[in-house]
Every structure is written in C-alpha cells, then in structure tokens.
Amino acid sequence: MPAVPLTPDFLATLNQFQPLLRRVARMYCPDADDQQDLYQEIVLQLWRAWPQYQPGAAKISTWLYRVALNVAISNLRQRTRHPTPERLGPALPEVALPPDSGPDADDLTELYRAIERLSDVEKAFVLLYLEERTYEEMADILGITQNNVRVKMHRVQDKLRHLLTQPA
C-alpha cells in the first residue's frame, strides 16, 4: 500500500481533537502504556480512514468518535482473547486514576472504578455522556436511534448507581 501523506487538515484535526481521543483511550485502558498504545492505534486508523471522510456526511467529532470507539472496543476484545503476560513489579492499579488533588478525588476514583466494571458498550455511553454529547449526537456516533440512546443511558445510569453503592 503506498504511503498516504499526512495532510495539514488531518494534522490540525488531530491536534484539535487529541484530548477527546486520549479520553477514549483512558476509558478503555487501565494502564498508561496501554493508553498510549491504544491512542496510537486510533490515530493510525484515523489516518487510514481520513481519505474516506466526507465533511457533509457527519460532523468531524461524530466521525472521530465512531472510529475511536470502534478501535477501542476492537482492541479491548483482542486483549481479552489474547491477554498479555503479567508484568514484573508492583501490582498495577485497577483503572487509570485521576490525580490525587482536589476535593472530589475520592469520588472520582470510585466513579472510575465503577466505570471499569461496565461493558464496552456501556463505557461508550458513559464517555459520551461525560463529554456532554446530546442524545442526537450519541445516536449518530453509536448508530442507534435517540429513543434507544435514552433507554440505554437510563439503564447505564442505574447500573452505575448500583455499582457505586455496592462494595467492589
């Protein structure tokens, strides 16, 4: 396959939406190294798909989410089927935890632990919700109806409430 040059449009888009892509990687990978690997895989797949992006068909953020979530879920399934050997050294934390500063650090830690216990698809709903995406945007990104988004979002919220009130 011939090399596709990195266009200024692609690089500008990548720079603009890098925080979004890194949040997707963080949601699906508990380890900082794995997050970086997933981020790089997302960027590679975006670069490969860039020539097919049609600006009028979907908002750029919607298209980016679709690609990033598909790569993240595929990556997670692959890691589940072919787990990597245990690493040497101290035990790794269960999830990538937020910084230990600020008044809500304990609450955020508990929330991230609860999110880690959700399914791949449920994590996508939580990520989009935390990104303050509308139900219309969620429906476009996930390829389902707005009504289905509302129902699934309600179920995910109930599940998170339950996980937050139950011991791990």
Secondary structure as the mmCIF struct_conf table of DSSP 4:
data_model
#
loop_
_struct_conf.conf_type_id
_struct_conf.id
_struct_conf.beg_label_comp_id
_struct_conf.beg_label_asym_id
_struct_conf.beg_label_seq_id
_struct_conf.end_label_comp_id
_struct_conf.end_label_asym_id
_struct_conf.end_label_seq_id
HELX_LH_PP_P HELX_LH_PP_P1 PRO A 2 THR A 7
HELX_RH_AL_P HELX_RH_AL_P1 PRO A 8 TYR A 28
BEND BEND1 PRO A 30 ASP A 31
HELX_RH_AL_P HELX_RH_AL_P2 ALA A 32 ALA A 49
HELX_RH_3T_P HELX_RH_3T_P1 TRP A 50 GLN A 52
TURN_TY1_P TURN_TY1_P1 PRO A 55 ALA A 57
BEND BEND2 ALA A 58 ALA A 58
HELX_RH_AL_P HELX_RH_AL_P3 ILE A 60 ARG A 81
BEND BEND3 HIS A 82 HIS A 82
HELX_LH_PP_P HELX_LH_PP_P2 PRO A 83 ARG A 87
BEND BEND4 LEU A 88 PRO A 90
HELX_LH_PP_P HELX_LH_PP_P3 ALA A 91 PRO A 93
BEND BEND5 GLU A 94 VAL A 95
HELX_LH_PP_P HELX_LH_PP_P4 LEU A 97 PRO A 99
BEND BEND6 ASP A 100 ASP A 100
BEND BEND7 GLY A 102 GLY A 102
TURN_TY1_P TURN_TY1_P2 PRO A 103 ASP A 104
HELX_RH_AL_P HELX_RH_AL_P4 ALA A 105 GLU A 116
TURN_TY1_P TURN_TY1_P3 ARG A 117 ARG A 117
BEND BEND8 LEU A 118 LEU A 118
HELX_RH_AL_P HELX_RH_AL_P5 ASP A 120 LEU A 130
TURN_TY1_P TURN_TY1_P4 GLU A 131 GLU A 132
HELX_RH_AL_P HELX_RH_AL_P6 TYR A 135 LEU A 142
TURN_TY1_P TURN_TY1_P5 GLY A 143 GLY A 143
BEND BEND9 ILE A 144 ILE A 144
HELX_RH_AL_P HELX_RH_AL_P7 GLN A 146 THR A 165
BEND BEND10 GLN A 166 GLN A 166
#
